[in-house]
Every structure is written in structure tokens, then in C-alpha cells.
Amino acid sequence: MSYPKKRSDYLIFSSIGDSSNISCWLGDRNFDLWLAYYGDDKSDKFSSDCEFYIRKKGAKFPNFYHLYGQLKDVVHQYKYIMIADDDLVISAGELNKFFDIIDEQQLSLAQPAFDLCGKVSHKVTKMHSLSKLRYTNFVEVTCPAFKTTYLKKFMNVYDEEIVGWGADWWFSSMVEELDGFRNTIAIVDQVTCLNPLDSTKKNGREIDRIQNTETRQQVWSKVKQHYGLNIEEVARQKQRILSFDPVLLLKYTKMRAGWIALRLLERINPR
């Protein structure tokens, strides 16, 4: 295994396949990029676009856990680390802005808000107009960004049987408790990303090939019982920090119009 070179204070890690959207993350960026390719293509086309690249089957958290065990001394040098789904639609410029905001605000755990036109599994994670960020008790597993000291603590207890379902409740509750339930977890509304709808994925969800939904739920129940985790799985907004940025309001208005158009199309052309 080659040794990664650190050039930034921020890192994004992702397990990527052949339908990834990481090309939009590339360009002028203030973060390093580590990729684990789980597909079968031999071209390794993204290997020259990142600071570290391996070929490894598996989901993002188990794969990061594997690398963490071998590269702790490098991982610990970063200030913030995002572990992101490879189909996330967001530009390098928006990711740069996101890292600047969470560092400035000294957040322990955060994520960009979700675009209304994409998948939103928890109401608290969708983008709010006239909001800079919202303090919450929860960040979703899709693209969590950790202050590295907290990711280190999570890796020390993480069970790699958890490939997705439940990981977010686990690390969110852990960070909140470690911080004494202060406002250190947030959804950043000034930066949005699109989490593609399942209906737009022609080959279905990649994670379902590793573990189906029912199995992921069962594994989470088993892990909670094994580790004695008593977690109330309710996502709440705690405090909202307002921003009257006209650009942000225009962005929200366009997003809302797009969401309405999508809903109308679904009614006209139901699947």
C-alpha cells in the first residue's frame, strides 16, 4: 500500500463505483481526497485525481475503518474528515465553503443540507431558507463531516458489521454526549448537496448489493443490544442561526420551484 501525502487540513473519503458522481467534486479544492474503488473496471480512471487510491470491495464506513487501522498517523493530522457517498452531487467550490464554515464555527459534527429535489430521509436535514446553519442532535450517514478527534473516538468503538443503517444514530449520539449536549452538531444550510433519488439509479442502490435494508436493520438492532446502546432515534432541530443572504434566498426559491415541478411531473407521469 502506498503512503498518502497530506496537503490540506481537510479530507473526504469515499468508496466509489462505476456510477459515482465524484467528478463534480474535482477541481480547485481545499481538501484531500481518498478513494476506495469497489468496481471491476481496470482503468482506475480516478486514481490520478486523488491523494490516495486503493481497490477494495465494500461500503464506505467498513472501508474507512480498514484504512484507519493502517494509516492512523496520517488520519490524525487532519482537522476535519467527511465520509461521503460517491453519488453525492456537490461541487468542489461548495465543499470548500462547507469546510471553511464548519472550521470557523468549530463544529464537532456536520453535514451540508439536502437539496429538496433529491432524497431527504429526515426532515431536519433538508435545506432551510434564510438559515446559515441549524444546530441539531443528528447528522445523516450520507455525508457526515467529523472533527477528527471525534471520528477517532467513533472508530475506537465502531463495529464494521454496520455498513450504513444505524451508524448515524450511533456517532451522532456519541458526539452529543461527549460534548455535554452543547450546540456542536449542525446542518449547514449555506451549502447544499443533492442526494439522488433511488428512482433515478438505474442499477438500484449499491449498498443493497452488500446488505439489503432488512438485514441492515437487523444488524443495527443486534449491535445496539451487544454494546448496550440506549439511543433515542429522533432527529431534532435545537437552534437556527439566521442568514439574510439574498443569494441563499434565490437558491432556495429555485430549489423549491424545482421540487414543485418534480412533484407535478410525478402526478402527470406516475411510475
KOLPASE-482552 format. One record per atom (N, C-alpha, C): residue in one letter; x, y, z. Coordinates in steps of 0.02 Angstrom, whole numbers, plus 50000, padded with zeros to 5 digits. Last residue first. Layout:
KOLPASE-482552
AXYZ;...
//
This chain:
KOLPASE-482552
R477435032249400;R477825026249383;R477385020049389;P476455045349324;P476615040949381;P476985034749358;N476475058949256;N476765052749231;N476955048149289;I475815068249337;I475625067649266;I475855060949238;R476435066649459;R475705065849455;R475475064749384;E477745069349427;E477585062749455;E476835061349452;L477645082549390;L477815077549339;L477645070549363;L477405088349515;L476885088749463;L477015083449409;R478615085849580;R478005082849607;R477445082849554;L479475093649499;L479565086349503;L478925082949528;A478985106549527;A478955103849459;A479025096249458;I479315107549663;I478605107749643;I478525104749572;W480725107449652;W480375102149690;W479645101749670;G480955119149581;G481135112649552;G480785106949586;A480525128449675;A480175128049611;A480325121349577;R481485126149774;R480785124849789;R480375124149725;M482625130549707;M482585123649729;M481855121649742;K482335144049691;K482425139749632;K482345132349649;T482305147649827;T481715148649785;T481745144249723;Y483625144849867;Y483075141049897;Y482455141549853;K484305154449791;K484465147249784;K483895142949810;L483795166049845;L483665164549775;L483785157049762;L484335165049975;L483605165149966;L483425163349894;L485695165949946;L485435159849978;L484685159349968;V485755178849898;V485955173349854;V485675166749880;P485425186650010;P484945186149954;P485115180549905;D485595181950174;D485975182250112;D485485181550053;F485265182050307;F484825185550259;F485205186850194;S485245168850418;S485655172450370;S485195175650319;L485135162350586;L484855165350525;L485385168650482;I485255147350660;I485645153450651;I485445156450584;R484225138450769;R484335140450700;R484715147050699;Q484275124050873;Q484325131250866;Q484505132950794;K483825110550859;K483895113650925;K483905121350921;Q482895097850781;Q483225104350773;Q483245107850840;R483125080150796;R482815086450818;R483245092450798;A482715063450767;A483125069050745;A482775075650762;V482725049650867;V482295055150847;V482745061150830;E483065036950939;E483165038350868;E482655043450843;E483935036151081;E483275038351058;E483345040650986;I484895022651130;I484875028551088;I484155030051068;N485895013651213;N485215016151228;N485135022851192;L486844999851185;L486725006651162;L485995008551173;G487504987851218;G487104991251267;G486964998551249;Y488124980651122;Y488524985951154;Y488124989851206;H487104971651085;H487764969151105;H488154974351144;Q486044980151047;Q485964975651105;Q486644973351131;K486614986350935;K486374990250992;K486324986051055;V486834975050854;V487404978950879;V487204983150939;K485514971150826;K485974966550860;K486564970250891;S485034982350758;S484704980050820;S485164975550861;W485894982050647;W485904987750693;W485584985850760;V485504970050587;V486184970750613;V486224976450663;Q484204973450549;Q484314968050597;Q485004968450628;Q484444983350454;Q484054984950514;Q484174979650568;R485144975950359;R485474981650392;R485114983550456;T484154966950319;T484754964450354;T485104970050390;E483264975650256;E483044971750314;E483644969250354;T484044980750149;T483794985150203;T483604981250265;N485484970150113;N484834973150098;N484574976950159;Q487174973250084;Q486684971050134;Q486014974150115;I487714974449954;I488124972250010;I487684969450066;R486744978849874;R487114973049850;R487564970249905;D486314990149935;D485874984349939;D486204978049913;I487244999649901;I487294996749968;I486854990549975;E486835004149775;E487424999949780;E487454996249848;R485175003849720;R485645006349771;R486225001449778;G484945002349539;G484755001849609;G485285004549656;N485335005449414;N485554998949440;N485374997949513;K484825018149396;K484605012849351;K484805005849375;K484175029149501;K484765024649498;K484575018449458;T483065036449522;T483505038649468;T484105034049458;S482455031749636;S482125030349572;S482545032349512;D483175036949740;D483275029949723;D482995028249654;L483835053249707;L483265048949723;L483415041749702;P485425059249766;P484985056949712;P484425052349737;N485615072849858;N485665065649869;N485175062449819;L486455087349831;L485895083349808;L486045075949819;C486845100049952;C487045094649906;C486415090749887;T487245116750006;T486775111249994;T487085106049946;V487685128350124;V487955123750074;V487465117950067;Q486955134850216;Q487295138950166;Q487625134750112;D486545125450308;D486075127250254;D486395131550200;V487195112450389;V487415118750360;V486985120450299;I486735105750539;I486585105350467;I486745112150438;A487805101150678;A487415105850637;A487295103450566;I488375100750843;I488165096650786;I487705101050744;T488545108450953;T489155107150913;T489015102650852;N487875114551081;N487735115351010;N488375114650969;R488005101351207;R488065108351184;R487925108551108;F488035088951267;F487405091251237;F487415098651219;G489355085951298;G488915088351351;G488275091451325;D490095080251201;D490105087551204;D489625090351256;L489765066851215;L490445068951229;L490505076451237;E488425067251169;E488575065651239;E489275067951258;E488605070351033;E488205074651076;E488355073451150;V489375059350991;V489665066050990;V489275070751036;M488435048951012;M489075048751045;M489385055751049;S487395052250927;S487265052050999;S487915052151039;S488085051150803;S487765057450824;S487655057650900;F488505037850795;F489005043150802;F488705049750824;W487195031350799;W487725029650845;W488225035450852;W486465036550695;W486205037250763;W486755036050815;D487335032550590;D487225039650604;D486935040850673;A487265018650591;A487905021850606;A487805029150625;G486005014450551;G486145014850622;G486795018350639;W486515007950397;W485945009050442;W486165009050515;G487935004350360;G487565010550346;G487045011750400;V488594993450404;V488814996250340;V488465002850324;I489134985650541;I488694991250523;I488954994450459;E490194977450558;E489574974350533;E489074979750512;E491174984950619;E491144985150545;E490574980950516;D490874995250749;D490834988250731;D490714987950655;Y491765007850840;Y491385005750781;Y491424998150769;V492605012550936;V492035008450959;V491645005450900;N493585019650872;N493795015450927;N493235010850952;M492905027750785;M493255021950757;M493465017050812;F492495037650875;F491995033150846;F492325026850817;K493705043850904;K493335040550959;K492815035750931;K493995048750776;K494455044050809;K494095040250865;L492975057750761;L492985051950718;L493445046550747;Y493415067050856;Y492785063350868;Y492735057250823;T494565072150802;T494605069150869;T493985065050884;T494115077950681;T494475071550680;T494525068250749;K492475082450660;K493115084650686;K493495078250701;F491665075050519;F491855074650589;F492465079050603;A490305074850417;A490975077550424;A491135078150498;P489275063350327;P489465066550390;P490185069050388;C488365059650216;C488985063550208;C489185067050273;T487425049350256;T487595050650186;T488255054250177;V487005048250387;V487575044250367;V487815045750296;E486555064350460;E486415058150425;E487045054750399;V486595070250624;V486865071050556;V486795064350522;F485795077450766;F485855071950717;F486145074350651;N485315087250843;N485605081550880;N485805075950832;T485785103750782;T485345097950788;T485665092850835;Y485805120250725;Y486075115450773;Y485555109950783;R485895125650562;R485445123850616;R485785118750661;L486485139950469;L486535133150492;L486035131950548;K485865150550401;K486575149050391;K486705141850410;S484335153250321;S484685150050376;S485415148850357;L483455156550221;L483645161650269;L483985158750331;S482735139950203;S482895146650178;S483065151350236;H483475124150231;H483015129350254;H483235136050226;M483625107650165;M483845114650165;M483295119350188;K483425093450275;K483285097050213;K483455104450221;T483615087050397;T484195087750354;T484065091750290;V482425085350464;V482895090150492;V483485091550445;K481785074750399;K481555081550388;K482075086650409;H482665062050324;H482495065050389;H482355072450378;S482845059050191;S482585053750235;S482365056450303;V482735065050039;V482785067750107;V482455062650153;K483395065549877;K483135061349931;K483255064749998;G483125081049789;G483405074449798;G483075070749856;C482595093549791;C482455089549732;C482735082449737;L483065100049903;L482375097449905;L482205092949846;D484685095949960;D484275099149909;D483585095849909;F485195095350128;F485005091750068;F484535095950024;A486625103850200;A485895102550196;A485735099150129;P488165095750244;P487795100550204;P487055098850206;Q488475091850420;Q488365089750350;Q488075095650312;A489485088350568;A489055092450525;A488955089050457;L490275089550724;L489955085050675;L489475089150634;S490845100050791;S491115093250803;S490875088350750;L491315116350735;L490825111050744;L491175104350754;Q491885129350724;Q492155124350770;Q491645118850787;Q491595138650631;Q491095137750685;Q491315132550737;E492685136850545;E492575143350576;E492105142750637;D492425123650506;D493045125250543;D492965131850580;I491245125050438;I491255120750498;I491885121850539;I491635134150334;I491115135850383;I491175131550446;D492615127150261;D492775133650291;D492275135450347;F491875116150217;F492415115150265;F492615121750299;F490985123050130;F490735119150187;F491285118250239;K491835128250032;K491455132850075;K491205129250138;N492255116249973;N492735120850003;N492395125450053;L491015111849925;L491355107949977;L491885112150012;E490805121549828;E490345121049884;E490645116949941;G491885118649741;G491825125249772;G491365125149833;A491595105749698;A492185106849739;A492145113549776;S489805102749710;S490405105049676;S490985105649725;I488805088149720;I489025094349751;I489685096349719;V487935074049739;V488035079349689;V488175085949724;L488445057749784;L488255064449808;L488415069649754;D488865045149761;D488395048049712;D488155054949732;D489685040749862;D490005042649799;D489525045649748;D489505047350027;D489265043049973;D489545045449907;A490915051550133;A490355053350089;A490155047750042;I491535057750271;I491475051050241;I490835051250200;M492665070850306;M491995068850283;M492025061850253;I493605077450435;I493565072050386;I492825070650370;Y494695090150495;Y494015087750482;Y494035082450427;K496085090250518;K495625093650565;K494915091050558;Y497315077050506;Y496785081150477;Y496355084350532;Q498145068450573;Q498415075050556;Q497885079750527;H497555056150584;H497525060550643;H497805067450629;V497895049950463;V497205052050475;V497175057250532;V499245046450488;V499075051450436;V498375054250449;D499145037250590;D499585042950600;D499455048450548;K498285027250538;K498065031750592;K498485037950597;L498265017750436;L498535024450422;L498335029550476;Q497685005650469;Q498355005550441;Q498685012450436;G496435008550520;G496855003950557;G497575003850533;Y495915016250417;Y496085019450480;Y496555015050521;L495605006550322;L496165011150310;L496395014450375;H494505000450389;H495084996450368;H495695000950358;Y493645011350399;Y493875008050460;Y494505003850445;F493345013450266;F493735018450302;F494035015450366;N492635001550242;N493255002850206;N493675008150240;P491515002950329;P491984997350338;P492644998550302;F491015015250266;F491245015050336;F491695009050350;K490735011750127;K491215016950146;K491455016450218;A490754994050080;A490435000550092;A490935005350124;G491714984149959;G491404985750023;G491134992850027;K493334980949886;K492614980049889;K492354982349957;K494604991249829;K494354987249886;K493594986849884;R496004998949775;R495444994849750;R495224990449808;I496425015749823;I496515008549827;I495915005149792;Y497235031249833;Y496775027049795;Y496945019649807;F497495048249873;F497585041249893;F497045037049859;E497235060249817;E497865059649853;E498015052349873;C496585060049647;C496535060049720;C497215059149751;D496665058149513;D496295064049536;D496265064549612;S497205046249474;S497635052149469;S497305058549494;S496145037349489;S496735036549532;S497195042649530;F495035036849412;F495065042249461;F495695042049503;K495185025549329;K495175032249298;K495215037949348;D495555011849322;D495735016049380;D495725023449361;S495295002149226;S495625008249205;S495865012649263;K494564990849253;K495294990449264;K495654997049249;D493054988849342;D493414992049287;D494164992249302;D492364984549452;D492774979649416;D493144982449357;G492264993849611;G492014991149547;G492504986349515;Y492705000349721;Y492434993649731;Y492174990449667;Y494015010549772;Y493605008649715;Y493375001349723;A494175022849884;A494215015549881;A493745013249826;L495055038149898;L494545034149865;L494695026749870;W495265054049969;W495465046949971;W494895042849943;L495775070349948;L495265065449928;L495575058449929;D495915085850038;D496205079850008;D495645074849995;F495305102350004;F495285096050041;F495655090650002;N495045113349929;N495435114449991;N495455108050034;R495175113449749;R494875111249812;R495345112349871;D494785114649589;D495155118449639;D494845117149707;G494305097849547;G494445104749529;G494855108149583;L492905087149594;L493595088549575;L493685095749554;W491615083949614;W491995086049673;W492685088549655;C491155078949496;C490955085849512;C491295088349576;S491615065949498;S491935070649450;S491745077849466;I490855058149580;I491405061849611;I491755066549563;N489725050549564;N489695057549541;N490295061549565;S489765033249505;S489895038649553;S489825045449521;S489595021149446;S489065026149437;S489155032049484;D490585012549482;D490595015049413;D490045020149399;G491015017749651;G490875012749599;G490875015949531;I491955021149800;I491645023149737;I491555017249690;S491985027149960;S492025020949922;S491635022149857;S492855041750014;S492265038549985;S492445031849955;F493355055450114;F493445048450096;F492795045850066;I494105070950121;I493495067350104;I493695060350084;L494905081950237;L494925075850198;L494215073450183;Y495915096250277;Y495265092950270;Y495325086950224;D497095102650271;D496845101150339;D496205097050337;S498195095750143;S497665100150167;S497485098350239;R499055086250103;R499185092950077;R498685098050103;K499835071050138;K499345075950162;K499535082850135;K499995056750043;K500305063050062;K499765068050081;P499915039150085;P499615045450061;P499995051650085;Y500915026250028;Y500785030450086;Y500515037150062;S500315010849952;S500695017149951;S500475021550009;M500424994050000;M500005000050000;M500445006350000;
//
